[in-house]
């Protein structure tokens, strides 16, 4: 690697740009997400943990921002759900709309579903929501639209499309005509009602697909740079040719003799950046942006740490064997220096540190532990996570 561009510098820079050094403490949820990137959400606690680590935001402030639509969980890049700031709704929805459209095409090809059938179902869903005085969950929508929503039989179940209703709901979300409201106002669960979105953000700020992906590329390299085209293709879901087209007008600057690229307005700041001498610990989820924007775990691991056993893995996998961490991570200046889980029975964090724990690390653990215990109640990695499923990892972390 070019002199001066060390692994330590890259990691510390990513840590800084992700505001895991406390540089955005006190900022709003929308400002944090606009500056550091959309927060991946899978029905777990990662968005709360990430916003707490970056800005010390409590759950109440985040839930209020969601309720006011200053930030919201939307299907976006690759059709996956992220928590986005309001100014990015149109970009996110536009780049994510291809997935529900592809679901419709698949249902038409293999399951005998017609476009006219889905159009009619979409109209009935909109009518039901327009006539409702509260958000409607899928069961209430199904009751309102009646036989217009039909099952797709065993073949549909095999293809993950058991009914026409999810197809219609996915299309309407991608078009920005409806959005989901968490039943209890929280991001760390998977129960939703649907409401009309009027005016739609895609109507307020219409974007064609090429423009939306150029906007996405500009945001990505600001959040994640230095990053490679491979990293951007992972995040965006684009082909090689389409990814090249999306970045063509960005004038991205190569970083040394690497394949990493950076927006030119950040190049001078990066070159002048020095690795902080003091530690800067942050406890974040396994899908936090420090990892998930690139999804390249090895760049954050020291070689000796990559060989450590993945806690609780019955197959004997090492930490560096997986594409993702096996559990939430502790980072210091961009390096993964530990793993952790929350034990709700004990009301405490179990963790393994790859370095000798110091006062700063113990303080970071205590602050996150208090946040979880008093505000969240638990720290689920995803909607499928439970205290029972993480028990083997907790035991392994304590043993280590």
N, C-alpha and C positions, 0 to 999 in steps of 0.2 A: 504494500500500500504506500502511496505517496507520503513522503516525509511530512509530519505534522497532522496527517489525517489518520489518527490511530483509532482502534476499536473503542478505546475509552472515551475519546473525544466524540465519536459518533453517538455512542450510547448516552453520554451526558447531554449532548445537544438534543437528542430525541426526548430525553427526560425533561429538559428545559422547555422545549416547544410544546410538550404535552402539559406544561404547567404543573408537573408533579414536584416541582421545587418550591411551591407556594407562591409563585409569581402572580397568580390570579386570585389570591385569597380575598374573599368579600365580593367577588364579581357575581353577576346573576347567572342562572343556569343557561339562559340563551347566549350570553356573551362567552361563557366557557365553551359551549358546544360550537359556536361559530369560530372560535379561535383555535380549538384543539381537535375538533372533528366530531362527527356524529357518534353517539354512544350505542354500541350494539346491545340489543335487548332480546332476551330469550325467556322472559318470564321469571328472571332471577333478580338478584340485588345489585348487579354490576353497575347500572346507571347511578344508583344512589351512592355506591361506594366510590365510583369515579368522580362524581361531583363533590363528594365530601373530601376526597384526597386532594382535589385541585383547588377548591374554593371554600372548604369547610361549610358547605351548605347543608342545612338540616332537611329532614324529610318533609316537613311542613312547607318550607319554601319551595321545594321541588314540586310537590303535589299541587301547590297553588299555581305554579307556572304551567303545569299540565292542564289544570282546570280552566285557566284563562287562555289556553292555546298559544302561550308564548313559546312553549316547547311542546312537542308531542311525539308519540311513538307512531311511526308510519312505515309501510312497506316501501323500501327505496332500493339502494344498490343491491343488485343480484336478486331483487325481490325479497330480501331479508328485512326484518324490522330493526329500525334504529330510532333513537330519540334525537330529533332534529330541532334546531331553532326555527322560528317562524319564517325568517328570510330565506330559508332553504327548502321550504315545503314544495314549491313548484319544481325545483330541480330534483329533489328526492322522489317525488311521485312520478315524474316523467321518466326518469331512468329506471324506475322499478316497475313500470306499467307493462313491460314486455312479458313478465312471468305470468300474470293472470290471463293475458291474451294468448300465450302459448298453451295454458291449461284449457282454454276454450277450443283452440285448434285441435288439441289432442282428443277432447271429448267429442268433437264433431267427427274426427277421423275414426275413432275406435268404439264409441259408445252410442252412436246414433243421435247425438244431440244436434239441434239445428241452431243457427244464429238467430233466427226469428224467435225461437222458443226462449232463448236467453234474453233477448231484447225485451220480450213481454214480461218475463220474470223481473228484470231490472226495473221496468216501469211500475210493476206492482209493489216491489220493495220500496221504491221512492214514495209511492202513494201511501203506503203503510207508515213510513217514517214521518211524512208530512202530516198525517192525521194523529200522530202520537203525542202525548203530553210528557213523555219520559223516554229515555233510551230503551230500545227494544233489543233483547237478547235473541240469538238465533231461533230458539224455540218459539218465541212470540212472533217473530217474523214469519216462521214456517206456518204458524196458525193463521196469520193474517193473509198470506198469499195462497193458502190452500193447495189444491192439486197442481198449481202452476210450478211448484217445486216438487220434483219427483226423485225417487231413488234410482240409482243406476246399476243395481243388481250386483252379482258376484264379480262380474268382470270389472265393474267400476271400483269395487273395493280393492281388487288386485292392483288397480292402477292408482289407488289413493284418491279416487273421485267417487265417493259413495252417493252423492246427491248433486243436483244441479244448483242448489242454493249457495254453497261455498263458491262456485264458479261466478255466480252473479255478484255476490258480496265482494269477491276479489276484484272483479272488473270495476265495480262502483268505487271501491277504495282507490284503485289505481287512477281512476278518472278524477279523483278528488271530489266526488259528489256525496260521499258519506265518510264518516270516520268513526273509529271505535272509542268508546268511553270506558275506562276501567270501572268495574262495578263498585269498588270501594275507594276509587280515586288513586289507587296505588299502581306503580309500575311493576312490582315484583309478584304479580299473579297473572292468571290467564283467563279471567272471566270478564266479558265485555258486553256492553250494549252498544247499539248503533244509532247514530243521529244523522240528520241531513247536514251537509256542509254547504252553506250558501251565504255569500258567494264563494265558490270553489277557488282555492289558491291557483289551480291550473287555469281558471278563467281570468283571474286577476292578473296573472303573470304567465301568459301562454308561451311555451317554449317548444320548438321542434326538437326531435331527438338528438340531432347532431349538436345543436347549441347546448342542450342539457348536459351531454357528455363532455363537451368542452368546459362547461362550468364546473362539472364534477372533477375533471382533471386538474383545473386550476386550484380548486379547494384541496384536493388530495395532496398535491405536492407542497402546498403551503402547510398543511397539517403534518405530513409524514416525511417530507424531504429532509435529508437526502434519501431518495427511494429509487428503485429500479423500475423499468417498464414491467417486469414480472410482478412486482408488488402491485403496481397499478392495475394490471390485468386481473390479479386475484381480487382486488377490492371492487372493481367495476363489473367484472364478469364479461368484459369485452374480448373479442378475438384480437390477435396480434395486429391485424390490419386496421381494425376499428380503433384500437387503443392508440396507434400511431397517428391516425387522423385526429383523434381527440386532443392530442398534445402538440400537434403540428405548429400552432400559432403561439405557443407559450414561451418559446425561446429558452427552454430549460437549459441550465448550465451543467456540464459534467463536473463531478467532484473528483479532482485528481485523476488518477488512472483507473478509477473504478467505473462500474456501470451505473453508479448512483447519480441522480439528477436533482437539481435544486432550482427553484425560481431565481432569476438573476437578482431580484431585489433583496434576496436573503443571503446571497453569496458572500458579500463583504462581512456581514454579521457573523456568518459561520466561520469564516477564515480568522476573524478576530476572537472568536470564542475560545475560552480556556476551561479545562475541566475544573470544576470547583474542588477545593481541597477538603471542604467539610462534607460529611455525609448528608444525604437528603432522602430519607426513607419514606416510602408510600406503600400502603397495603391496598391492593386493587383486585378486581375480579379476573378470572382467567380469560375473559373476552375483552378486557380493557384495551383502549386504543394504543397503548404503548406496545402491545403485542399485536392486536387484531388488525390494525391498519395495514401492516405488512404481512402478517401471519407467517413470520420467519423467525421461529423461536430461537434458533441457534445463534442469531446475532446478539441476543441478550444474555447468553449463557457462556460462562467460562468453560473451557474444555473439560476440566475435572468435575465441574458441576453437572455437565450433560451426562456424565456416567453414573450419577447418583440414582439409586432405585426410586422409581415413581411410587409414592406412598400408597400402600394398600392395593397395589396391582398384583393380582394372583398369577399373572403370566411372567412376572419378573422383568417387566419392561423398565428401561432406564428413562430418566427425565428427558433426555435428548432424542428419544426414539419417536415421540409423538409430534404431530403438527401443532398441537396446543398443549399448554400446561395441564396437568391432571387435576389441579385445584387452584384456588386463588394464589397470587404471587406477592412477594415483597420485592420491591425494586429500590435500588440506591444508585442515583446518577445513571439510570438506564440499565444497570446490570441486575439480573434476577439474583437476589442474595438470600432468598428463602421462600418457603411455601407455608400456607396457613389454611385453616378451616375454623369455622365457628361452631362451638358445641353449645347448643341451646340448653341442654340439661345443666351444664355447669355455668352457663352465662359467661363463657370465657373463650378466648381464642387459643387454640393449640397451634404452635408453629415450630418450624425447623429453620434455623438460621445457618447459612453456609459460611458465615464469618462469626467471629466472637461477638456476641450481643453486647452493645454498649448502651449508655443511658438514652441516647437519641432513638435507638431502635425500640427499646422498652417503652419509651414515651409514645412512639407512633403506634405500637401495638395497643397500648392502653387507651389511646384516643379513639382508635377504630373500634375497639371492643365496647367502649362506652356508647358510641354512636349506634352500633348494632343492637346492643342490649336495650337501650332506652328508646330508640326511635324505630328500629326495624323489627325487632323481636327475633330475627333469624337472618342468616345470610345465605340464601339459596343460590347455587351456581346457575341453575336453570329451572324451568317449570317441572322437570322430572326429578330434581334433587329433593332429598329429605334427610332428616337427622339419621335415619336408619341406613340410607345408602352411603352416607359419608362417614359412618362410624369406623370402618376399617382404615380410612385415611387419617382420621383423627387419632386412632390408636397408634398408627405408624409414625405420625408426626411427633407424638409425645414420646414414643420409644427412641426416636432419633435424637 
